[in-house]
Amino acid sequence: MRLQSSVRHVEAVLRLLEPGFKVRLIIPRRRNQKNPWFKKGQIFRQAVDVLRRAGRPMTTREITEALLQSHGIEPDTKSVRCVDAGVRVSFRNHDGNTLERLGEGMRACWALKV
């Protein structure tokens, strides 16, 4: 309810400032879609668990596919893209602390820091 009333207030102010302004022409921003399979913070913990079990450096793509398969999800393009983004961001945030990056770019492998 609150968001809808805020939108109405903005529309009213725009009409006050410029009476001929067409509010419908403003395109709303897309919101980031939440990941339907993992809760907040769960991707990183499970991805580190995949790395531990593998015992070798892995790319984010390999980790993503292992995560999806462990949840019984067939890795299609959309699901891989969605989860891979979460894995990539969380690994980038923990680079140097828990994990270390081996290589550069998209083909970089990740390993647990010893």
N, C-alpha and C positions, 0 to 999 in steps of 0.2 A: 504493500500500500504506500509506503513512504516514498519509494522510487517514482511511482506513478504521479504522486502529488508534486514532487520536485520537478518532474518533466512539465507538468502543467504550469508551474510557476515560471519556468524558463520560457515556455511558449508565450505566456502572458507578457513577460518583459520584452521579448522580441517584438511582439505586436505593438507594444507601447512605443518602442524606439523606431520601428519601421512597420507601419500598418499594412503594407502590401506584401510583406515577407511571407513566403510559403514555407512553413515549418516542415512539411512532409518531404521537402527536397533534401533535408539533412539526412545523411546516411549514418545509421548507428554503427558504432564500432563492434567488431566481433570480439567476443570474450574468449579467452583461452578455455578450451574444453578440458574438463577434468579427466584424468585417466580413470576409466571404469574398472580396472582390474587391481590397482594398487592404491593404498591409502598414503597419506602424506608421510614421508620418511621411510616407507616400506621398500621402495625401489632400491635405495642405496644399501640397506641392510641385506636384502636378498641378493643383490648383485655381488656384494663382497663375499657372501656365502658361496655363490657360484664360482668366484675366483679361487676361494680356498679349496673347494672340492676339485677343481680342475688341476690345481698345482702348477699351472703354467700361465704365462701372460696371454691375454685374450683381447680381441678388439671389442668395441662396444656392440657391434653387430652380432658377434658370437654370443656375448653375454645376454643381449636382448632376446635372441632366439631361445637360449637356454631358459631364461625367465618365463617366457611365454609357454614353452613346452612344459615347464614344471607346474604351471597353472592349468594345463590342459587346453590351451588355446592354440589353434593352428596359426602359425606366423604368416599372415598375409601382409600386403603392402601397408595398409592403414594401421594395423596394430603394431607392426614393427616400427613405423615412423613415430607413432605416438610414444611408445615405451622407450625407443632409442633416444629420443630427445631428453627424456627424464634421466636416463642413465648417463648420457653425455654431460648434462648440466651438473648432476650430483657428483660425478667423478671430477669434473673441472673444479668444483668447490673444495674437494678433498685432496687435490693434487699437492703432493709434498708432505701431507700429514699422514694419512692412512695409506694412500696409494702413490704410485709413481708412474709417470707416462714414459713409455719406451717408444721413441720415434716421434714423428711430426705428422700433422694433418689428419685426414680421415682414416688413414690406415694405422694410426698409432695404436699400440697395444698397451694395456694396463696391467700392472702387477701389484701385489701387496708389498708395502714397504717393510723391509726387514730391519 
